[in-house]
Amino acid sequence: MKKSKSKYLTLAGLVLGTGILLSACGNSSTGSKTYNYVYSSDPSSLNYLAENRATTNDIVTNLVDGLMENDQYGNYVPSLAEDWSVSKDGLTYTYKLRKDAKWFTSEGEEYAPVTAQDFVTGLQYAADKKSEALYLVQDSVAGLDDYITGKTSDFSTVGVKALDDQTVQYTLARPEPYWNSKTTSTILFPVNADFLKSKGDDFGKVDPANILYNGPFLMKALVSKSAIEYKKNPNYWDAKNVFVDDVKLTYYDGSDQESLERNFTAGAYTTARLFPNSSSYEGIKEKYKNNIIYSMQNSTSYFFNFNLDRKSYNYTSKTSDIEKKSTQEAVLNKNFRQAINFAFDRTSYGAQSEGKEGATKILRNLVVPPNFVSIKGKDFGEVVASKMVNYGKEWQGINFADGQDPYYNPEKAKAKFAEAKKELEAKGVQFPIHLDKTVEVTDKVGIQGVSSIKQSIESVLGSDNVVIDIQQLTSDEFDSSGYFAQTAAQKDYDLYHGGWGPDYQDPSTYLDIFNTNSGGFLQNLGLEPGEANDKAKAVGLDVYTQMLEEANKEQDPAKRYEKYADIQAWLIDSSLVLPSVSRGGTPSLRRTVPFAAAYGLTGTKGVESYKYLKVQDKIVTTDEYAKAREKWLKEKEESNKKAQEELAKHVK
């Protein structure tokens, strides 16, 4: 879906811990019509067709609608598409647009109706601009790959057509039963051609006037490292389902953890993320003992990864070329990576942000969430565990369920490191191996988390063997060294911590991000998609990509998911990425009606969306939330079942 910054570990669900996790059906009286809270990162752009970052998409989801959206149970329901149908062969999707959808300027002035051509224009613009999200649609829409790779320059050969002003049709290269979930991603959102032309290169630059709006809110202000403000769009086609008039977000750099609760208590904030390790937490816990709520874990997975081909050394403790070369050799060694994996105490890491009580509540042990899909009645994670026996005795009996740490094992770590050291010394590698890990200097919890990693790895393996060098950077330095770096060569670290949220309801949405041809996360490993790289081959990513391509061709869901379980097992054994935590699973205080807002595992319309959100005067109690959650889970199961039955009615 979108690349998420590691700072979201600190602020998991912060911008909208109220969205998919805090919403719901309740009878509490709603008083205030303003939602007040904080945000943690400025967007680099509002260009939703070219960017694919959480910092952009979390904003745009409130300003621009696509064809479909999520309801409160995670079902995909019509948005700008009033109705839709799919051909029996699963290749042609036809959407009938609602006639009351309009484009508006940031001042709320009507600009033009939303038409089918706007969707064609949007996809062509994304292709021409080499959108960061092209991986999502390039092989899906018929003819699009040929257009992108230059085999044809005629966009009319691509499988997106405006049949008339109110009808847009997509022809796919292969059946994708999850296609509707992709339409909730911003690369498939519309854009008005006249406005696009009038703005030129200024389209999407960070200013409310540089995009048009057809969604629930208008952006009224965006001041860097200061504030973001939205106002309800009074002429929005579905205004009846927008329950807050204003959204006001204040920039928060993570340095003053107690400020969130203070502002909540003063009535300035609608919700507050709590930090169990803060000096004031015991007092907060006593004061709000009946109101502290732990959110559910969601579908965004975070993990550490190694930079396999580091080129930039602006932020490093290395003092010689031999140290640089030794680190590069080490991260290419599978036994070394596995040793780091087994030496990483995830429970201690989780405790830095959640305290001892909540230390395991955020832990995630696979890139694909273990319950994301099921295979013949078994969770995906269970099937992956059954595959691990093929990779050696160290993986036998492992449990990948959320909420516990199956990896940390000093004995395994030391054994793997002994093998790695023998192999590496034969290549002339010098020890200790220095691994640079960057962190924002204002991010207290982030620093505590990295310090925890340093302590656990160095204590298990010995600081004479491995040293984690913590590089404390300014916010701008931190962003430019990783999250906002435009090329693999600009990635300036040895260890990176980032996250990925799914674009669509299929395990490939997570696993494709490491595809050597088009992977959306590949640059974070120091590799450029589509370019031959001996480092990628050295760690087996060429084999990984072949496995992916084979699985992607499989149309039978059970067989397809089984192959993805094999791929996830390979990825775990490789230890190229080290799963850590999920989004969610964090404690907070709230004045939001539980489980009223949109919910979604994929796309952008069930994440960080303020549509459907309701605020209330009373603070939600722990008991109220638990009862609402139980009620919601039952309703969700029934609703999802009915939605599946409804799908058959759309096949024409």
C-alpha positions as CSV (number, residue, x, y, z in Angstrom):
1,M,0.0,0.0,0.0
2,K,2.4,2.6,1.2
3,K,5.7,2.9,2.8
4,S,5.4,3.7,6.5
5,K,8.1,5.4,8.5
6,S,9.6,3.6,11.5
7,K,8.5,6.5,13.6
8,Y,5.0,5.0,13.5
9,L,6.3,2.5,16.0
10,T,6.4,5.4,18.4
11,L,3.1,6.9,17.3
12,A,1.4,3.8,16.0
13,G,-2.1,4.9,15.1
14,L,-1.3,8.4,16.3
15,V,-2.6,10.5,13.4
16,L,-5.8,8.4,13.5
17,G,-5.7,5.8,16.1
18,T,-9.3,6.6,15.8
19,G,-9.8,5.3,12.3
20,I,-10.0,1.6,11.8
21,L,-9.3,1.0,15.4
22,L,-11.3,3.5,17.4
23,S,-14.5,3.8,15.6
24,A,-18.0,2.2,16.2
25,C,-21.6,1.8,16.9
26,G,-22.6,3.3,20.2
27,N,-25.3,5.5,21.6
28,S,-23.1,8.0,23.4
29,S,-24.2,11.5,22.7
30,T,-22.0,13.3,20.3
31,G,-21.3,16.9,21.2
32,S,-18.2,18.4,19.7
33,K,-17.9,18.6,15.9
34,T,-14.2,19.0,15.9
35,Y,-11.5,16.3,16.0
36,N,-8.3,17.6,17.5
37,Y,-5.0,15.6,17.7
38,V,-1.5,15.5,16.3
39,Y,0.5,14.3,13.3
40,S,4.1,13.3,13.2
41,S,5.4,13.8,9.7
42,D,5.0,16.4,6.9
43,P,4.1,15.1,3.5
44,S,6.7,15.7,0.7
45,S,3.8,16.0,-1.8
46,L,0.1,15.9,-2.3
47,N,0.5,14.3,-5.6
48,Y,-1.5,11.2,-4.9
49,L,-1.0,9.7,-8.4
50,A,2.8,9.8,-8.3
51,E,3.6,9.3,-4.5
52,N,3.0,6.1,-2.6
53,R,3.9,7.1,1.0
54,A,1.8,7.1,4.1
55,T,2.6,10.8,4.6
56,T,0.7,11.6,1.4
57,N,-1.9,9.0,1.3
58,D,-3.1,9.4,4.9
59,I,-4.0,13.0,3.9
60,V,-5.4,12.5,0.5
61,T,-7.8,9.7,1.6
62,N,-9.8,12.5,3.3
63,L,-9.7,14.8,0.3
64,V,-10.2,12.6,-2.8
65,D,-12.5,9.7,-3.4
66,G,-12.0,6.7,-5.8
67,L,-14.4,4.2,-7.2
68,M,-14.8,2.1,-4.0
69,E,-14.3,2.6,-0.3
70,N,-14.5,0.5,2.9
71,D,-17.5,0.4,5.2
72,Q,-17.2,-0.1,9.0
73,Y,-16.8,-3.9,8.6
74,G,-14.1,-3.8,5.9
75,N,-16.4,-4.5,3.0
76,Y,-15.7,-2.8,-0.3
77,V,-18.7,-0.7,-1.2
78,P,-19.4,1.9,-4.0
79,S,-18.0,5.4,-3.6
80,L,-17.8,7.4,-6.8
81,A,-19.0,4.3,-8.5
82,E,-22.7,4.1,-7.9
83,D,-22.7,0.5,-9.2
84,W,-20.3,-2.0,-10.8
85,S,-20.2,-5.3,-12.6
86,V,-17.5,-7.8,-13.6
87,S,-17.5,-10.1,-16.6
88,K,-17.8,-13.9,-16.1
89,D,-14.2,-14.4,-17.1
90,G,-13.1,-11.9,-14.4
91,L,-11.3,-9.7,-16.9
92,T,-13.6,-6.7,-17.3
93,Y,-14.8,-4.4,-14.6
94,T,-17.4,-1.8,-15.5
95,Y,-18.2,1.1,-13.1
96,K,-21.2,3.4,-13.3
97,L,-20.4,6.7,-11.7
98,R,-22.8,8.7,-9.6
99,K,-24.0,11.9,-11.2
100,D,-23.7,14.0,-8.0
101,A,-19.9,13.7,-7.6
102,K,-18.2,17.0,-8.2
103,W,-14.7,18.5,-8.2
104,F,-14.1,21.5,-5.9
105,T,-11.3,23.9,-5.3
106,S,-9.7,24.3,-1.9
107,E,-12.0,27.2,-1.3
108,G,-15.0,25.0,-1.9
109,E,-15.9,26.4,-5.3
110,E,-17.4,23.9,-7.8
111,Y,-14.9,23.3,-10.6
112,A,-16.4,20.4,-12.7
113,P,-18.3,17.2,-12.5
114,V,-16.3,14.0,-11.9
115,T,-16.4,12.0,-15.2
116,A,-15.1,8.6,-16.4
117,Q,-12.4,10.4,-18.4
118,D,-10.9,11.6,-15.1
119,F,-10.0,8.0,-14.2
120,V,-8.3,7.5,-17.6
121,T,-6.4,10.8,-17.2
122,G,-5.3,9.7,-13.8
123,L,-3.8,6.4,-14.8
124,Q,-2.1,7.9,-17.9
125,Y,-0.6,10.6,-15.7
126,A,0.6,8.0,-13.1
127,A,2.2,6.0,-15.9
128,D,3.9,9.0,-17.5
129,K,5.2,10.2,-14.2
130,K,6.5,6.7,-13.3
131,S,4.4,6.6,-10.1
132,E,5.9,4.9,-7.0
133,A,2.7,2.8,-7.0
134,L,3.0,1.4,-10.6
135,Y,3.9,-2.0,-9.2
136,L,0.3,-2.2,-8.1
137,V,-1.2,-2.0,-11.6
138,Q,1.5,-2.4,-14.2
139,D,0.9,-6.1,-14.7
140,S,-2.8,-5.9,-13.9
141,V,-4.3,-3.6,-16.4
142,A,-4.1,-5.0,-20.0
143,G,-1.5,-3.1,-22.1
144,L,-0.2,-1.0,-19.3
145,D,3.2,-2.7,-19.0
146,D,3.8,-2.2,-22.8
147,Y,3.0,1.5,-22.4
148,I,5.3,1.9,-19.4
149,T,8.2,0.0,-20.9
150,G,7.9,1.9,-24.2
151,K,6.7,-1.0,-26.4
152,T,3.8,1.3,-27.4
153,S,3.3,5.1,-27.0
154,D,-0.4,4.9,-27.6
155,F,-2.3,5.0,-24.3
156,S,-5.5,4.1,-26.0
157,T,-4.2,0.5,-26.1
158,V,-4.3,0.4,-22.3
159,G,-7.2,-1.4,-20.7
160,V,-9.0,1.7,-19.2
161,K,-11.7,3.3,-21.2
162,A,-14.3,6.0,-20.7
163,L,-17.4,4.4,-22.4
164,D,-19.3,7.6,-21.7
165,D,-19.2,10.4,-19.1
166,Q,-20.6,8.1,-16.4
167,T,-19.0,4.7,-17.3
168,V,-15.4,3.7,-16.8
169,Q,-14.2,0.2,-17.7
170,Y,-11.0,-1.6,-16.9
171,T,-9.8,-4.7,-18.8
172,L,-7.3,-6.8,-16.8
173,A,-4.4,-8.9,-18.1
174,R,-5.4,-11.7,-15.8
175,P,-8.3,-12.3,-13.4
176,E,-7.8,-10.6,-10.0
177,P,-10.7,-11.4,-7.6
178,Y,-9.3,-8.7,-5.3
179,W,-9.3,-5.9,-8.0
180,N,-12.0,-3.8,-6.2
181,S,-9.7,-3.6,-3.2
182,K,-7.0,-2.0,-5.5
183,T,-9.4,0.8,-6.4
184,T,-9.1,2.1,-2.9
185,S,-5.4,2.9,-3.6
186,T,-4.6,6.5,-4.8
187,I,-2.9,5.5,-8.0
188,L,-6.4,4.6,-9.3
189,F,-8.0,7.8,-8.2
190,P,-9.3,10.3,-10.8
191,V,-7.9,13.7,-11.8
192,N,-9.4,16.5,-13.9
193,A,-7.4,17.0,-17.1
194,D,-8.0,20.8,-17.3
195,F,-6.9,21.4,-13.8
196,L,-3.9,19.1,-14.3
197,K,-2.8,21.1,-17.3
198,S,-3.4,24.5,-15.6
199,K,-1.1,23.4,-12.7
200,G,1.6,21.8,-14.7
201,D,4.6,20.8,-12.5
202,D,2.9,22.5,-9.6
203,F,0.2,19.8,-9.4
204,G,0.4,18.2,-6.0
205,K,3.0,20.5,-4.6
206,V,2.4,20.9,-0.8
207,D,-0.3,23.6,-0.9
208,P,-4.1,23.1,-0.6
209,A,-4.6,25.0,-3.9
210,N,-2.6,22.5,-5.9
211,I,-5.1,19.7,-6.0
212,L,-8.9,19.4,-6.5
213,Y,-11.3,17.8,-4.1
214,N,-14.2,15.4,-4.5
215,G,-14.0,13.9,-1.1
216,P,-15.4,14.5,2.4
217,F,-13.0,17.3,3.4
218,L,-11.2,20.4,2.1
219,M,-7.7,21.1,3.3
220,K,-7.7,24.6,4.8
221,A,-4.1,24.7,6.0
222,L,-0.9,22.8,5.9
223,V,2.0,24.5,7.7
224,S,5.2,22.5,7.8
225,K,6.0,21.1,11.3
226,S,3.1,23.1,12.6
227,A,-0.5,22.2,11.7
228,I,-2.8,20.5,9.2
229,E,-6.5,21.5,9.1
230,Y,-9.4,20.1,7.2
231,K,-13.0,21.4,6.9
232,K,-16.0,19.4,6.0
233,N,-16.9,19.7,2.3
234,P,-20.6,20.9,2.6
235,N,-21.3,19.9,-1.0
236,Y,-19.8,16.4,-0.8
237,W,-22.0,13.8,-2.4
238,D,-22.1,11.8,0.9
239,A,-22.1,14.6,3.4
240,K,-24.6,12.8,5.6
241,N,-21.9,10.4,6.6
242,V,-19.4,13.0,7.6
243,F,-19.9,13.7,11.3
244,V,-17.1,16.1,12.2
245,D,-17.0,19.6,10.8
246,D,-13.3,20.3,11.4
247,V,-10.2,18.3,11.8
248,K,-7.2,20.1,13.4
249,L,-3.8,18.3,13.7
250,T,-0.8,19.8,15.5
251,Y,2.7,18.7,14.7
252,Y,4.3,16.5,17.3
253,D,8.0,15.4,17.2
254,G,7.8,12.8,20.0
255,S,10.0,14.8,22.4
256,D,7.3,15.6,25.0
257,Q,5.3,12.4,25.6
258,E,3.3,13.8,28.5
259,S,1.9,16.6,26.3
260,L,-0.5,14.3,24.6
261,E,-2.3,13.3,27.9
262,R,-2.1,16.9,29.2
263,N,-3.8,18.3,26.2
264,F,-6.4,15.5,26.3
265,T,-7.1,16.2,30.0
266,A,-7.4,19.9,29.2
267,G,-10.0,19.1,26.4
268,A,-7.7,20.2,23.6
269,Y,-7.2,16.8,22.1
270,T,-9.9,14.2,21.2
271,T,-7.6,11.3,21.9
272,A,-4.1,10.7,23.4
273,R,-1.5,8.0,22.8
274,L,-0.1,6.9,26.2
275,F,3.5,6.0,26.9
276,P,3.8,3.4,29.7
277,N,7.5,4.2,30.3
278,S,7.0,7.9,30.8
279,S,7.6,9.4,34.2
280,S,4.0,10.4,34.7
281,Y,2.4,7.2,33.5
282,E,1.6,5.7,37.0
283,G,-0.3,8.9,37.8
284,I,-2.2,8.7,34.5
285,K,-2.9,5.1,35.0
286,E,-4.5,5.8,38.4
287,K,-6.4,8.8,37.2
288,Y,-7.7,7.0,34.1
289,K,-7.7,3.4,35.4
290,N,-11.1,2.7,33.8
291,N,-10.4,4.4,30.4
292,I,-7.1,3.0,29.1
293,I,-7.8,1.2,25.8
294,Y,-5.3,-1.0,23.9
295,S,-6.2,-0.9,20.2
296,M,-6.2,-3.9,18.0
297,Q,-3.2,-4.8,15.9
298,N,-3.8,-3.9,12.2
299,S,-2.5,-5.0,8.9
300,T,0.6,-2.7,8.7
301,S,3.7,-4.8,9.4
302,Y,7.0,-3.4,10.4
303,F,10.4,-5.0,10.0
304,F,14.1,-4.3,10.0
305,N,16.1,-4.9,6.9
306,F,19.8,-4.8,5.9
307,N,21.2,-2.4,3.3
308,L,22.8,-5.0,1.0
309,D,24.7,-2.5,-1.2
310,R,25.3,0.7,0.8
311,K,26.7,3.6,-1.2
312,S,26.2,6.6,1.2
313,Y,28.2,7.1,4.4
314,N,27.2,10.6,5.6
315,Y,25.9,9.1,8.9
316,T,28.3,6.5,10.1
317,S,30.7,5.5,12.9
318,K,32.9,3.6,10.5
319,T,36.4,5.0,10.2
320,S,38.0,2.9,7.4
321,D,37.2,1.2,4.1
322,I,37.9,-2.2,5.7
323,E,35.1,-1.6,8.2
324,K,32.7,-0.7,5.4
325,K,33.7,-3.7,3.4
326,S,33.5,-6.0,6.4
327,T,29.9,-4.9,7.1
328,Q,28.9,-5.4,3.4
329,E,30.3,-8.9,3.5
330,A,28.6,-9.7,6.8
331,V,25.1,-8.6,5.7
332,L,25.4,-10.8,2.6
333,N,26.0,-13.8,4.8
334,K,22.9,-15.7,5.7
335,N,24.3,-17.1,9.0
336,F,25.2,-13.6,10.1
337,R,21.7,-12.3,9.4
338,Q,20.1,-15.3,11.2
339,A,22.4,-14.6,14.2
340,I,21.1,-11.0,14.4
341,N,17.6,-12.3,14.0
342,F,17.9,-14.7,16.9
343,A,19.8,-12.2,19.1
344,F,17.1,-9.5,18.7
345,D,14.9,-9.5,21.9
346,R,11.6,-8.3,20.5
347,T,9.8,-8.3,23.8
348,S,12.4,-5.9,25.3
349,Y,12.0,-3.8,22.1
350,G,8.2,-3.7,22.4
351,A,8.5,-2.8,26.1
352,Q,10.3,0.5,25.2
353,S,7.1,1.9,23.7
354,E,4.4,-0.2,25.5
355,G,5.9,-0.9,28.9
356,K,6.2,-4.4,30.4
357,E,2.4,-4.8,30.4
358,G,2.0,-4.2,26.7
359,A,5.4,-5.3,25.5
360,T,4.1,-8.2,23.4
361,K,0.8,-6.6,22.3
362,I,2.4,-5.1,19.2
363,L,4.7,-7.9,18.2
364,R,4.3,-9.3,14.6
365,N,6.4,-12.2,13.4
366,L,5.7,-12.4,9.7
367,V,5.7,-9.8,6.9
368,V,2.2,-11.1,5.9
369,P,0.0,-10.9,9.1
370,P,-0.6,-14.5,10.3
371,N,-4.4,-14.2,9.9
372,F,-4.5,-12.2,6.7
373,V,-5.9,-15.1,4.8
374,S,-6.7,-18.7,5.6
375,I,-5.7,-21.9,3.7
376,K,-8.1,-24.8,4.0
377,G,-9.3,-23.7,7.5
378,K,-5.8,-22.8,8.8
379,D,-4.4,-19.3,9.3
380,F,-1.7,-18.3,6.9
381,G,0.8,-18.2,9.8
382,E,0.1,-21.8,10.7
383,V,0.8,-23.0,7.2
384,V,4.1,-21.0,7.1
385,A,5.2,-22.7,10.3
386,S,4.6,-26.1,8.7
387,K,6.9,-25.1,5.9
388,M,9.8,-24.0,8.1
389,V,10.8,-27.6,8.9
390,N,12.3,-27.7,5.5
391,Y,14.9,-25.1,6.5
392,G,16.5,-26.8,9.5
393,K,16.0,-27.9,13.1
394,E,16.3,-24.3,14.3
395,W,12.9,-23.6,12.8
396,Q,11.0,-26.6,14.1
397,G,8.0,-26.0,16.4
398,I,8.0,-22.2,15.8
399,N,4.8,-20.3,16.3
400,F,4.3,-17.1,14.1
401,A,1.1,-15.9,15.8
402,D,1.0,-12.2,16.8
403,G,1.6,-11.1,20.3
404,Q,4.7,-13.2,21.3
405,D,8.4,-13.5,20.3
406,P,9.3,-16.9,18.7
407,Y,12.7,-15.7,17.5
408,Y,14.8,-14.6,20.5
409,N,17.2,-17.4,21.3
410,P,20.7,-16.7,22.5
411,E,21.9,-20.2,22.0
412,K,20.7,-20.3,18.3
413,A,22.2,-16.8,17.8
414,K,25.6,-17.8,19.1
415,A,25.6,-21.0,17.0
416,K,24.7,-19.2,13.9
417,F,27.3,-16.4,14.6
418,A,30.0,-19.0,15.1
419,E,29.3,-20.4,11.6
420,A,29.1,-16.9,10.1
421,K,32.4,-15.8,11.7
422,K,34.2,-18.8,10.3
423,E,32.9,-18.1,6.8
424,L,33.6,-14.4,7.0
425,E,37.1,-14.6,8.4
426,A,38.0,-16.9,5.5
427,K,37.1,-13.9,3.3
428,G,39.3,-11.5,5.3
429,V,36.5,-9.9,7.2
430,Q,37.6,-8.0,10.3
431,F,35.5,-7.9,13.5
432,P,33.6,-6.3,15.1
433,I,31.0,-5.7,12.4
434,H,29.6,-2.2,12.8
435,L,25.9,-1.7,11.8
436,D,24.7,1.9,11.6
437,K,21.1,2.4,12.7
438,T,19.6,5.9,12.3
439,V,17.0,7.5,14.6
440,E,15.5,10.9,15.0
441,V,17.1,12.8,17.9
442,T,13.7,14.0,19.2
443,D,12.1,10.6,19.1
444,K,12.5,9.4,22.7
445,V,10.8,6.1,22.3
446,G,12.7,5.5,19.0
447,I,16.0,6.0,20.7
448,Q,15.0,3.7,23.6
449,G,13.9,1.1,21.0
450,V,17.2,1.2,19.1
451,S,19.1,1.2,22.4
452,S,17.3,-2.0,23.4
453,I,18.3,-3.6,20.1
454,K,21.9,-2.6,20.6
455,Q,21.8,-4.0,24.2
456,S,20.3,-7.4,23.2
457,I,22.4,-8.0,20.1
458,E,25.7,-6.9,21.7
459,S,25.1,-8.8,24.9
460,V,24.2,-12.0,23.1
461,L,26.9,-11.9,20.4
462,G,29.5,-9.8,22.1
463,S,30.5,-6.2,21.3
464,D,33.8,-7.6,20.1
465,N,31.8,-9.3,17.3
466,V,28.9,-6.9,16.5
467,V,28.4,-3.2,17.4
468,I,25.1,-1.4,16.7
469,D,26.1,2.3,16.1
470,I,23.2,4.6,16.8
471,Q,23.2,7.6,14.6
472,Q,20.9,10.3,16.1
473,L,19.8,12.7,13.3
474,T,17.6,15.7,12.9
475,S,14.2,15.0,11.4
476,D,15.2,16.3,8.0
477,E,18.5,14.2,8.1
478,F,16.6,11.2,9.2
479,D,14.0,11.5,6.4
480,S,16.6,12.2,3.6
481,S,18.7,9.2,4.7
482,G,15.9,6.8,4.4
483,Y,12.1,7.4,4.0
484,F,12.4,10.2,1.5
485,A,15.6,9.1,-0.3
486,Q,14.8,8.8,-4.0
487,T,17.3,6.2,-5.0
488,A,18.9,3.1,-3.5
489,A,22.3,4.8,-3.5
490,Q,20.9,7.5,-1.2
491,K,19.9,5.1,1.5
492,D,22.3,5.9,4.3
493,Y,22.3,3.1,6.9
494,D,23.1,-0.5,7.5
495,L,19.8,-1.4,9.3
496,Y,16.5,0.2,8.4
497,H,13.1,-0.1,10.2
498,G,10.1,0.6,8.0
499,G,6.6,-0.8,7.4
500,W,4.2,-1.9,4.7
501,G,0.5,-1.8,4.6
502,P,-1.4,-4.0,2.1
503,D,-2.8,-2.6,-1.2
504,Y,-5.2,-5.5,-1.8
505,Q,-6.5,-8.7,-0.2
506,D,-3.9,-11.1,-1.3
507,P,-0.6,-12.2,0.3
508,S,1.3,-11.0,-2.8
509,T,0.6,-7.4,-1.8
510,Y,3.3,-7.9,0.9
511,L,5.6,-10.3,-0.8
512,D,5.9,-8.5,-4.1
513,I,7.6,-5.6,-2.4
514,F,10.9,-7.5,-2.6
515,N,10.4,-8.6,-6.2
516,T,13.7,-7.7,-8.0
517,N,11.8,-6.4,-11.0
518,S,9.4,-4.0,-9.4
519,G,9.5,-4.3,-5.6
520,G,8.2,-1.2,-3.8
521,F,10.5,-1.8,-0.9
522,L,13.5,-2.9,-2.8
523,Q,15.4,0.4,-2.6
524,N,15.4,0.1,1.2
525,L,17.6,-3.0,0.7
526,G,20.0,-0.9,-1.3
527,L,18.8,-2.3,-4.6
528,E,17.1,-0.7,-7.6
529,P,14.1,-2.5,-9.1
530,G,14.7,-3.9,-12.6
531,E,18.5,-3.6,-12.4
532,A,20.9,-6.5,-12.4
533,N,22.7,-6.6,-9.1
534,D,25.1,-9.2,-7.9
535,K,24.2,-8.6,-4.3
536,A,20.5,-9.5,-5.0
537,K,21.7,-12.7,-6.6
538,A,24.1,-13.4,-3.7
539,V,21.3,-13.5,-1.2
540,G,18.9,-15.4,-3.4
541,L,16.4,-12.7,-4.3
542,D,16.5,-13.9,-7.9
543,V,15.1,-17.3,-6.7
544,Y,12.6,-15.4,-4.5
545,T,11.4,-13.5,-7.6
546,Q,11.0,-16.7,-9.6
547,M,8.9,-18.2,-6.8
548,L,6.8,-15.1,-6.8
549,E,6.2,-15.0,-10.5
550,E,5.1,-18.7,-10.4
551,A,2.7,-18.1,-7.5
552,N,1.2,-15.0,-9.1
553,K,0.1,-17.1,-12.1
554,E,-1.9,-19.5,-9.9
555,Q,-5.6,-18.7,-10.0
556,D,-6.9,-21.3,-7.5
557,P,-6.9,-19.4,-4.2
558,A,-5.9,-22.4,-2.0
559,K,-3.0,-23.4,-4.2
560,R,-2.0,-19.7,-4.6
561,Y,-1.9,-19.0,-0.9
562,E,0.0,-22.3,-0.3
563,K,2.7,-21.0,-2.7
564,Y,2.8,-17.7,-0.9
565,A,3.3,-19.5,2.4
566,D,6.3,-21.2,0.8
567,I,7.6,-17.8,-0.2
568,Q,7.1,-16.3,3.3
569,A,8.9,-19.3,4.8
570,W,11.9,-18.7,2.4
571,L,11.9,-15.0,3.4
572,I,11.9,-15.8,7.1
573,D,14.8,-18.3,6.7
574,S,16.8,-15.8,4.7
575,S,16.5,-13.2,7.5
576,L,16.8,-10.5,4.9
577,V,14.1,-8.8,6.9
578,L,13.5,-9.2,10.6
579,P,9.8,-8.8,11.5
580,S,9.2,-6.7,14.6
581,V,5.8,-5.1,15.3
582,S,2.5,-4.1,13.7
583,R,0.6,-0.8,13.8
584,G,-1.9,-0.7,16.6
585,G,-1.7,-2.6,19.9
586,T,-1.0,0.7,21.7
587,P,-2.7,2.2,24.8
588,S,-4.7,5.4,24.5
589,L,-7.5,7.6,25.9
590,R,-10.4,8.5,23.5
591,R,-13.4,10.6,23.0
592,T,-14.4,8.8,19.8
593,V,-17.4,6.5,19.3
594,P,-16.0,3.0,19.2
595,F,-16.1,1.2,15.9
596,A,-18.1,3.8,13.9
597,A,-15.4,4.7,11.4
598,A,-14.4,2.9,8.2
599,Y,-12.4,-0.3,8.7
600,G,-10.1,-1.8,6.1
601,L,-7.1,-4.1,6.0
602,T,-6.1,-2.8,2.5
603,G,-5.9,0.4,0.4
604,T,-6.3,3.8,1.9
605,K,-10.0,4.2,2.5
606,G,-10.1,2.3,5.8
607,V,-7.0,3.8,7.2
608,E,-6.6,7.4,8.6
609,S,-10.0,8.3,7.1
610,Y,-12.1,10.8,9.1
611,K,-15.3,10.0,7.2
612,Y,-17.8,8.2,9.4
613,L,-15.8,9.1,12.5
614,K,-17.8,10.3,15.4
615,V,-16.5,12.2,18.5
616,Q,-18.3,12.3,21.8
617,D,-18.1,14.3,25.0
618,K,-17.5,11.4,27.4
619,I,-14.3,9.5,27.6
620,V,-14.7,6.0,26.4
621,T,-14.3,3.4,29.2
622,T,-12.4,0.2,28.9
623,D,-15.5,-1.8,29.5
624,E,-17.5,0.1,26.9
625,Y,-14.8,-0.4,24.3
626,A,-14.6,-4.2,25.1
627,K,-18.4,-4.6,24.7
628,A,-18.4,-2.5,21.5
629,R,-15.5,-4.6,20.1
630,E,-17.3,-7.9,20.9
631,K,-20.5,-6.6,19.2
632,W,-18.5,-5.3,16.2
633,L,-16.7,-8.6,15.7
634,K,-19.9,-10.5,15.5
635,E,-21.5,-8.0,13.2
636,K,-18.4,-8.0,11.0
637,E,-18.4,-11.7,10.6
638,E,-22.1,-11.6,9.5
639,S,-21.5,-8.6,7.3
640,N,-18.5,-10.0,5.5
641,K,-20.4,-13.2,4.8
642,K,-23.3,-11.3,3.2
643,A,-20.8,-9.2,1.2
644,Q,-19.3,-12.4,-0.3
645,E,-22.8,-13.6,-1.2
646,E,-23.5,-10.2,-2.9
647,L,-20.4,-10.5,-5.1
648,A,-22.2,-13.1,-7.3
649,K,-24.8,-10.5,-8.2
650,H,-22.2,-8.3,-9.9
651,V,-21.0,-11.0,-12.3
652,K,-22.6,-10.2,-15.7
